[in-house]
Amino acid sequence: MKKFVTAIMLLTLFVSMFPGLVGAAAAVPVPKLYLNGKLLQSPAAPQIVKQTTMVPLRTVTEELGFDVAWSSPNVNISNGETIMVLTISSKTALVNGQKVSLDVPAYISKNTTLVPLRFVGEQFGLEVSWDTATRTVQMFDKSRQEVEKPPVVLPGEEDGNAGTGDGTIPGQDGTETGSDGSPSAETTGTINTIEYDGIGSIYVRYDGEIGDLVQETIAGSGEIQQKIAIDFPYTAFSSTFMANLSNGYSGQFSMDNHPSLVSVRYSLFKDKPSTVRVVLDLTAPTPINIAREDKVIRIDVLEPTDVVAPTDPVNVDPGIPGNVDPADPGVYKIVLDAGHGGKDPGAPAVNGKHEKEYNLSITLKVKALLDNEPKIKAYLTRSDDTFVELDDRAKIANDMNADIFISFHANSATSSSASGSETYYNRASSLALANVIHKHLVAGTALPDRKVHQASFVVIKKTTMPAILLEAGYLSNKGDAAALFDPARQDAIAAQVVAGIKEYLNIT
């Protein structure tokens, strides 16, 4: 008995001296990382340091195609627009030459450089969220979000990597596909091979039936100027084809003999209903032709062509610019862009409404107030529930040589707790406008300040004047949604935006 008591006392002393060793005995699940719905394979396990997720630098940068260069003890990360310099063991980073503080510095562990995921992701325009229940980190590339905001809890990737509408990787929930990845009962076709003929055609060979394909053009960035996504509805990969895929649900191949096509990617995009997506990565706008043969779908990638924007957009309101006379000298021209519209509803709200409704409502309120300003002439890219291409929105502002471009949006996140207002700019010349309007936006929404960020949204990238995009709040949050659809709060937001415009233009 004495020996037993002595042993207990020694064990207690040991625990008090080395508590970390005891905690290590109960293995903590390693966080899983998802980018646009795709599970990332990390060369080393992510770590949690002071409630900060630290990940190997290569995990995110390689997947996004960022450039990384070392100049010990500094590591330089660039996506062609944003340049970040992290110093090992330093809590100060440089982002486009400006000092920014971070809670946990980058460090090296076992020859692997680990960086704070949220800090790096958000500086490069990624939306980052943490799910405690599943211990997963979800990242979404916001530069693509304007083109397609999936009305789902966890967005699947819109440009070709795998993801599903409910946050699961296809085949892992056991409902729509079998445990071995076999097609679900609702699947009508199975793809056996996807091949490139070396000239300019992709052959998709299948069994069963494949209905009408859905084609979408997605704006690219950097070298990839355009992406064409082709969805195959009620379709899955055959078990033989899946066995040859590295991760069981996606793959790709590259080519160097086509004037614009550089790679083809394919994935089981979602499982409700089962849908396969094929994505063409192009260095220039390029037309394609899709033909059907006996159990074969042929995608012909033609020669690249220059984009010819419409020269006479349909105007449904006198306030929309088209063939209009220039504004009077000394009068500032402001283009107000209500995001989404028509066939593109934008993000869904928890109250059953959609983002396009808020966007149009607030834009019309801002225009109504600006119409009372003698030194400002406001124009709209749309005045009702119509769809306008992103390039055309920018072209409207560029053709009339506008002084300011403002795009109105509302946000959405995988977590219902995400809340607050954000403002985005692309070029340095737009930062001053972003800072001024954002200050007023936060005052109008009365929601948390989620700061000003740089991003590559099409409408603020292709416009030539100071241009910003406002994300007033999160429609996935009950409180934010209630505020944004409240007429009185909209009046306050509109008044503040107008006040910000006047402050920026120095109009009293």
C-alpha positions in Angstrom: 0.0 0.0 0.0 2.9 2.4 0.9 4.5 1.6 -2.5 1.2 2.4 -4.3 0.8 5.7 -2.5 4.4 6.6 -3.2 3.9 5.8 -6.9 0.8 8.1 -7.0 2.8 10.9 -5.4 5.6 10.6 -7.9 3.2 10.5 -10.8 1.5 13.6 -9.5 4.8 15.4 -9.2 5.7 14.3 -12.7 2.5 15.7 -14.1 2.9 19.0 -12.4 6.4 19.4 -13.8 5.7 18.3 -17.3 2.0 19.0 -18.1 2.6 19.2 -21.9 3.7 15.6 -22.0 0.4 14.4 -20.5 -1.6 16.5 -22.9 0.3 14.9 -25.8 -1.0 11.5 -24.7 -4.5 12.3 -25.9 -4.0 12.9 -29.6 -5.7 16.0 -30.9 -7.1 15.6 -34.4 -5.1 17.5 -37.0 -7.0 20.3 -38.6 -8.1 19.7 -42.2 -7.7 22.4 -44.8 -10.1 23.1 -47.6 -9.5 25.6 -50.5 -12.7 26.3 -52.5 -14.1 23.0 -51.3 -10.9 20.9 -52.1 -9.2 19.1 -49.4 -5.5 20.2 -49.4 -2.8 17.6 -48.9 -0.2 19.2 -46.5 3.5 18.0 -46.5 3.4 18.5 -42.7 0.6 18.5 -40.2 -0.9 22.0 -39.5 -0.5 23.2 -35.9 -2.5 25.3 -33.5 -0.4 28.0 -31.7 -2.2 30.4 -29.4 -5.5 29.7 -31.2 -3.8 30.4 -34.5 -3.7 27.8 -37.3 -0.2 27.5 -38.6 0.3 25.7 -41.9 3.3 24.8 -44.1 3.9 27.6 -46.5 3.8 25.3 -49.5 0.3 24.0 -48.7 -1.5 27.2 -49.7 1.0 29.0 -52.0 1.5 26.1 -54.4 -2.3 25.4 -54.7 -2.9 29.1 -55.5 0.1 29.5 -57.8 1.8 32.1 -55.7 5.5 32.9 -56.1 7.7 32.3 -53.1 11.3 33.5 -52.7 13.6 33.2 -49.8 16.1 35.8 -48.6 16.9 34.5 -45.1 15.4 35.2 -42.6 12.7 36.6 -44.9 10.2 34.8 -47.2 8.6 36.8 -50.0 5.1 35.8 -51.2 3.5 37.3 -54.3 0.5 36.7 -56.5 1.5 39.4 -59.0 -0.6 42.1 -57.2 0.1 41.7 -53.5 3.6 41.3 -52.2 4.1 40.0 -48.6 7.3 39.7 -46.7 7.3 37.5 -43.6 10.3 37.4 -41.3 10.9 34.3 -39.3 10.1 34.8 -35.6 9.0 38.4 -36.2 5.4 39.6 -35.5 5.7 42.3 -38.1 5.1 41.7 -41.8 5.3 43.9 -44.9 2.3 43.9 -47.2 2.9 46.0 -50.3 5.5 47.9 -48.3 3.3 48.7 -45.3 4.0 47.2 -41.9 1.3 44.9 -40.6 1.2 43.2 -37.2 0.4 39.5 -36.7 -0.4 37.5 -33.5 1.9 34.6 -34.2 5.1 34.9 -36.3 6.2 32.5 -39.0 8.6 29.8 -37.7 10.6 26.8 -38.9 9.9 23.3 -37.5 11.7 20.2 -38.8 12.9 22.1 -41.9 9.3 23.2 -42.7 8.3 26.8 -42.7 4.9 27.4 -41.0 2.9 30.6 -41.4 -0.3 31.9 -39.9 -3.0 30.7 -42.3 -5.7 33.3 -41.6 -3.3 36.2 -41.8 -1.7 35.1 -45.1 -5.1 34.1 -46.6 -6.9 37.3 -45.8 -4.1 39.5 -47.0 -4.4 37.8 -50.4 -8.1 38.1 -50.5 -9.1 34.7 -49.2 -12.1 34.2 -46.9 -11.0 32.0 -44.0 -13.3 30.4 -41.4 -12.8 27.8 -38.7 -15.3 25.0 -37.8 -14.7 23.8 -34.3 -17.0 20.8 -34.5 -15.2 19.3 -37.5 -11.8 20.9 -36.9 -11.7 22.1 -40.4 -10.4 25.4 -42.0 -12.4 26.5 -45.0 -10.8 29.0 -47.4 -12.5 30.6 -50.4 -10.8 32.6 -53.1 -12.8 35.8 -53.0 -11.4 37.0 -56.3 -13.6 34.4 -57.9 -16.6 34.8 -55.6 -18.1 37.6 -57.7 -18.4 35.4 -60.7 -20.1 32.6 -58.8 -21.2 32.8 -55.2 -22.5 29.3 -54.5 -25.7 29.3 -52.5 -24.4 26.7 -50.1 -23.1 26.3 -46.6 -19.6 25.3 -47.7 -18.8 26.5 -51.2 -17.6 24.0 -53.7 -14.8 25.3 -56.0 -16.1 27.2 -58.9 -13.2 26.7 -61.2 -12.8 23.0 -61.2 -11.4 21.4 -58.0 -13.6 19.2 -56.0 -16.2 20.2 -53.5 -19.9 19.7 -52.7 -22.9 21.8 -51.8 -23.1 20.6 -48.3 -19.4 20.7 -47.2 -18.5 17.1 -47.8 -16.1 15.6 -50.2 -18.1 13.4 -52.6 -18.2 9.8 -51.4 -17.5 10.6 -47.8 -21.0 11.0 -46.4 -22.3 7.7 -47.7 -25.6 9.1 -48.9 -25.4 10.0 -52.5 -22.5 7.7 -53.4 -21.5 4.3 -52.2 -18.5 3.9 -49.8 -16.4 2.8 -52.8 -17.3 5.9 -54.7 -19.9 4.2 -56.9 -22.5 6.4 -58.6 -25.7 7.2 -56.7 -29.1 5.9 -57.8 -29.9 9.3 -59.4 -26.8 9.2 -61.6 -27.7 8.6 -65.3 -24.2 8.6 -66.8 -20.6 7.5 -65.9 -17.5 9.0 -67.4 -14.8 6.4 -68.3 -12.0 8.5 -69.7 -11.1 12.2 -70.4 -8.5 12.5 -73.1 -6.7 15.2 -75.0 -5.8 14.5 -78.7 -2.8 16.7 -78.7 -4.3 19.2 -81.2 -7.2 21.0 -79.6 -9.9 18.6 -78.7 -10.9 16.9 -75.4 -12.8 13.6 -75.6 -15.1 12.6 -72.8 -16.1 8.9 -73.2 -19.1 7.7 -71.1 -21.7 5.1 -70.5 -25.4 5.7 -69.8 -27.0 9.0 -70.6 -25.7 12.6 -70.0 -28.2 15.4 -70.4 -27.7 19.0 -71.4 -24.3 20.4 -70.4 -24.0 23.7 -68.5 -21.2 26.0 -69.7 -19.9 29.0 -67.8 -17.0 31.4 -68.5 -15.1 32.5 -65.4 -12.6 35.4 -65.2 -9.0 34.3 -64.5 -6.0 36.0 -63.0 -2.3 36.2 -63.8 -1.4 34.1 -66.7 -4.8 32.4 -66.8 -7.0 35.1 -68.3 -10.1 32.9 -68.7 -11.6 29.7 -67.5 -14.4 27.8 -69.1 -16.3 25.4 -66.8 -18.5 22.7 -68.3 -20.8 20.8 -65.9 -22.0 17.3 -66.7 -25.3 16.9 -64.7 -26.3 13.6 -63.1 -22.9 12.2 -63.9 -20.1 10.5 -61.9 -16.8 8.9 -62.7 -16.7 5.2 -63.3 -15.0 3.1 -60.6 -12.2 2.2 -63.1 -11.6 5.9 -63.9 -11.7 6.9 -60.2 -9.1 4.2 -59.4 -6.6 6.1 -61.6 -7.2 9.5 -59.9 -4.7 10.6 -57.2 -7.4 11.5 -54.7 -10.3 9.6 -56.1 -12.4 12.5 -57.3 -10.2 15.0 -59.4 -7.4 15.1 -61.8 -5.8 17.2 -64.5 -3.4 17.3 -67.4 -1.4 20.0 -69.1 -0.4 20.8 -72.7 2.1 23.1 -74.3 1.1 22.9 -78.0 -2.1 25.0 -78.0 -2.0 28.8 -78.4 -4.2 29.4 -75.3 -5.2 26.1 -73.6 -2.6 25.3 -70.9 -4.5 22.7 -68.8 -7.7 20.7 -68.4 -9.0 20.0 -64.9 -11.8 17.7 -63.9 -13.5 16.8 -60.7 -16.6 15.4 -59.0 -17.9 18.9 -58.4 -20.9 18.1 -56.2 -23.0 15.1 -55.3 -26.5 16.5 -54.9 -27.1 15.8 -57.8 -23.9 14.1 -58.8 -22.1 16.5 -61.2 -18.8 16.3 -62.9 -17.1 19.6 -63.9 -14.4 20.0 -66.6 -12.5 23.3 -66.6 -10.3 24.7 -69.4 -7.5 27.0 -68.2 -6.9 29.6 -71.0 -4.3 32.3 -71.4 -6.6 34.3 -73.7 -10.4 34.5 -74.4 -11.1 31.4 -76.6 -14.2 30.0 -78.2 -15.1 26.4 -77.9 -17.4 24.0 -79.7 -19.1 21.0 -78.1 -20.1 18.1 -80.2 -21.8 14.7 -79.4 -20.9 11.4 -81.0 -21.7 7.9 -80.0 -21.1 7.9 -76.2 -18.4 10.6 -76.7 -18.6 14.3 -76.0 -16.0 16.2 -77.9 -14.9 19.6 -76.7 -13.0 21.5 -79.4 -10.9 24.4 -78.2 -10.6 26.8 -81.1 -8.1 29.6 -81.8 -8.1 32.5 -79.3 -9.9 35.7 -80.3 -10.0 39.2 -79.0 -13.0 40.0 -76.7 -15.4 42.3 -78.5 -17.5 44.1 -75.9 -21.0 45.4 -76.8 -20.9 48.9 -78.2 -24.5 49.7 -77.6 -25.7 48.2 -74.3 -29.4 48.1 -73.7 -30.5 50.9 -71.5 -33.6 50.6 -69.5 -33.3 53.8 -67.5 -32.1 57.4 -68.4 -29.6 57.1 -65.6 -27.8 54.2 -67.3 -25.0 55.4 -69.5 -25.0 54.4 -73.2 -24.8 56.9 -76.0 -25.2 59.8 -73.6 -23.7 63.2 -73.7 -20.8 63.8 -71.3 -21.7 65.3 -68.0 -21.3 69.1 -67.7 -17.7 70.3 -66.9 -17.1 70.4 -63.2 -19.7 67.7 -62.5 -18.3 64.4 -61.2 -19.5 61.2 -62.9 -20.2 58.4 -60.4 -21.1 54.9 -61.6 -23.1 52.8 -59.2 -23.1 49.1 -59.8 -25.7 46.9 -58.2 -24.0 43.5 -58.1 -25.6 40.3 -59.6 -29.1 40.5 -60.9 -31.4 38.6 -63.2 -30.3 35.0 -63.6 -27.5 35.6 -61.0 -29.2 36.0 -57.6 -25.9 36.2 -55.6 -25.7 34.9 -52.1 -28.9 33.6 -50.4 -30.0 35.3 -47.2 -31.2 33.4 -44.1 -34.5 35.2 -44.4 -35.2 33.7 -47.8 -34.2 36.8 -49.8 -31.2 37.1 -52.1 -28.2 39.4 -52.4 -29.3 40.9 -55.7 -32.4 42.4 -54.0 -30.3 44.2 -51.4 -27.8 45.3 -53.9 -30.4 46.9 -56.2 -32.3 48.5 -53.3 -29.3 50.2 -51.7 -28.0 51.3 -55.1 -31.2 53.0 -56.0 -31.3 54.8 -52.7 -27.8 56.1 -53.2 -28.6 57.3 -56.7 -31.7 59.1 -55.4 -29.6 61.0 -52.9 -26.9 61.8 -55.4 -29.5 63.2 -57.8 -29.9 66.1 -55.4 -26.2 66.9 -55.6 -25.6 69.6 -58.2 -21.9 68.7 -58.6 -22.5 64.9 -59.0 -24.1 63.0 -61.8 -24.9 59.3 -60.9 -25.2 56.5 -63.4 -26.4 52.9 -62.9 -25.2 49.7 -64.5 -28.6 48.2 -63.9 -31.8 49.7 -62.6 -34.0 46.6 -62.3 -33.6 42.9 -61.9 -31.6 42.3 -65.1 -28.2 40.6 -65.6 -25.2 42.5 -66.8 -21.9 40.8 -67.6 -19.0 41.8 -65.4 -16.9 43.1 -68.3 -19.8 45.2 -69.5 -20.1 46.9 -66.0 -16.5 47.9 -66.2 -16.8 49.0 -69.8 -19.8 51.3 -69.0 -17.6 53.2 -66.5 -14.5 53.2 -68.7 -16.4 54.4 -71.8 -17.8 57.4 -70.0 -14.5 58.2 -68.2 -16.2 58.1 -64.8 -14.6 59.6 -61.8 -15.6 56.9 -59.3 -17.0 53.4 -59.6 -18.7 51.7 -56.6 -20.1 48.2 -56.7 -22.6 47.2 -54.0 -22.7 43.7 -52.6 -23.5 41.6 -49.5 -21.4 38.7 -48.2 -21.9 35.1 -47.2 -19.8 32.7 -45.1 -19.7 29.0 -44.1 -20.2 30.0 -40.5 -23.4 31.8 -39.4 -21.4 33.8 -36.9 -19.5 35.7 -39.5 -20.6 39.4 -39.3 -19.5 42.8 -40.4 -18.7 45.2 -43.3 -15.8 45.0 -45.6 -14.5 47.1 -48.5 -12.3 45.9 -51.4 -10.0 47.7 -53.8 -7.6 46.5 -56.4 -5.2 49.2 -57.4 -3.2 51.5 -55.1 -5.0 54.5 -56.7 -8.3 53.2 -55.3 -7.1 52.8 -51.7 -7.9 56.4 -50.6 -11.5 56.0 -51.9 -11.8 52.7 -50.1 -10.7 54.0 -46.8 -13.1 57.0 -46.9 -16.1 55.1 -48.0 -15.4 52.2 -45.7 -15.4 54.5 -42.7 -18.9 55.7 -43.7 -20.1 52.2 -44.6 -19.4 50.9 -41.1 -21.1 53.9 -39.6 -24.2 53.2 -41.8 -24.5 49.5 -41.2 -23.5 49.7 -37.5 -22.0 46.2 -38.0 -18.5 45.1 -37.0 -15.6 46.6 -38.9 -13.9 43.9 -41.0 -11.5 46.4 -42.6 -10.4 47.3 -46.1 -8.8 44.6 -48.2 -7.2 44.2 -51.6 -8.8 41.8 -54.1 -9.1 41.1 -57.8 -12.8 41.3 -58.4 -13.4 41.9 -62.2 -15.3 45.1 -61.9 -12.7 46.9 -59.7 -9.8 45.4 -61.6 -10.9 46.3 -65.2 -12.2 49.8 -64.4 -9.6 52.6 -64.9 -10.8 55.1 -62.3 -10.8 54.7 -58.5 -13.1 51.7 -58.0 -14.2 49.8 -54.9 -16.6 47.0 -54.0 -18.6 47.1 -50.8 -19.6 44.0 -48.9 -22.1 45.6 -46.4 -22.7 42.5 -44.2 -23.2 38.8 -44.1 -26.5 37.4 -45.4 -25.6 34.1 -43.7 -25.9 35.9 -40.4 -29.4 36.4 -39.0 -28.5 39.8 -37.5 -26.7 41.2 -40.5 -29.4 40.0 -42.9 -32.1 41.6 -40.8 -30.2 44.9 -40.8 -29.4 45.0 -44.5 -33.0 44.4 -45.5 -34.4 46.9 -43.0 -35.6 50.0 -45.0 -34.5 52.4 -42.2 -31.0 50.9 -42.1 -30.7 51.0 -45.8 -31.5 54.7 -45.7 -28.7 55.2 -43.2 -26.3 53.2 -45.3 -27.1 55.2 -48.4 -26.7 58.5 -46.6 -23.3 57.5 -45.3 -22.1 56.3 -48.7 -23.1 59.6 -50.2 -21.4 61.4 -47.3 -18.3 59.4 -48.1 -18.4 60.2 -51.8 -18.7 63.9 -51.0 -15.8 63.7 -48.5 -13.6 62.0 -51.0 -14.4 64.6 -53.7 -14.1 67.4 -51.2 -17.7 68.6 -51.8 -19.3 70.6 -49.0 
